Amino acid sequence: MNLIAILIRIGKVVVFMKISFKILLLVLFFIPGMARAEKRLYLGAGAASYNMGKVTSSSDASTSLMGELYLPLTLSYLFPVKPTWSLEASLSMTPLSVKTTDSIAKTFVMGSLTQVFKKSFFWDLKSGVGLLNYSITGPGGSIQRSNGTGTATFYYPGSSTSSKSLFLDFGVVYHWVRDIRIDFDALILSPISTRRSFSTLLTISKGIL
């Protein structure tokens, strides 16, 4: 077999692989998007990273890049305004509190109102505002810990206390198959404050109505 025949065969294999790859992308992404079901009420569960880079629980006062991890449930309802634009009201909450090694229980509830823009068969963009209520319950007492330059006394809450934060919400929505969607939200808490922080929320939801 001469060199020209070998190159022709290699070229055919490359073309076949390119076509196969495009077909695979079509099956994985485009077809599921076309099959999306237009639901209004979604129920989902996910994972939230709260106060990224701001939270510490170690004795040397080092902060965690991912912050605190929570597993909230989310309920969302879409109000269609135009064929490519909707308003969405969402409520997320942790049904079970997160307990630390110091016996402190933490929970959060947040509500948001976002505008959702349909960008393609399977992708949406969204942005909006919301309010987050963060609660902690502790046994009381105090502990000595590093504050970065020395040691300081930190006090545990003796009862339930809470704080509220306004936040901006920027996210994307991927409509996977039929009435299943995956949301990723980036939250800027207290955006105009010097104590602003960042959180993320990843949710998988199913349309039920």
FENURBEL-V285171 format. One record per residue. N is the residue number from 1. SS is DSSP state (H for helix, E for strand, L for the rest). Layout:
BEGIN
<<N	SS> <N	SS>>
END
This chain:
BEGIN
<<1	L> <2	L> <3	H> <4	H> <5	H> <6	H> <7	H> <8	H> <9	H> <10	H> <11	H> <12	H> <13	H> <14	H> <15	H> <16	H> <17	H> <18	H> <19	H> <20	H> <21	H> <22	H> <23	H> <24	H> <25	H> <26	H> <27	H> <28	H> <29	H> <30	H> <31	H> <32	H> <33	H> <34	H> <35	L> <36	L> <37	L> <38	L> <39	L> <40	L> <41	E> <42	E> <43	E> <44	E> <45	E> <46	E> <47	E> <48	E> <49	E> <50	E> <51	L> <52	L> <53	L> <54	L> <55	E> <56	L> <57	L> <58	L> <59	L> <60	L> <61	L> <62	L> <63	L> <64	E> <65	L> <66	L> <67	L> <68	E> <69	E> <70	E> <71	L> <72	L> <73	E> <74	E> <75	E> <76	E> <77	E> <78	E> <79	E> <80	E> <81	E> <82	E> <83	L> <84	L> <85	E> <86	E> <87	E> <88	E> <89	E> <90	E> <91	E> <92	E> <93	E> <94	L> <95	L> <96	L> <97	L> <98	E> <99	E> <100	L> <101	L> <102	L> <103	L> <104	L> <105	E> <106	E> <107	E> <108	E> <109	E> <110	E> <111	E> <112	E> <113	E> <114	E> <115	E> <116	E> <117	E> <118	E> <119	L> <120	L> <121	L> <122	L> <123	E> <124	E> <125	E> <126	E> <127	E> <128	E> <129	E> <130	E> <131	E> <132	E> <133	E> <134	E> <135	E> <136	E> <137	E> <138	L> <139	L> <140	L> <141	L> <142	E> <143	E> <144	E> <145	E> <146	E> <147	L> <148	L> <149	L> <150	L> <151	E> <152	E> <153	E> <154	E> <155	E> <156	L> <157	L> <158	L> <159	L> <160	E> <161	E> <162	E> <163	E> <164	E> <165	E> <166	E> <167	E> <168	E> <169	E> <170	E> <171	E> <172	E> <173	E> <174	E> <175	E> <176	L> <177	L> <178	L> <179	L> <180	E> <181	E> <182	E> <183	E> <184	E> <185	E> <186	E> <187	E> <188	E> <189	E> <190	L> <191	L> <192	L> <193	L> <194	L> <195	L> <196	L> <197	E> <198	E> <199	E> <200	E> <201	E> <202	E> <203	E> <204	E> <205	E> <206	E> <207	E> <208	L> <209	L>>
END
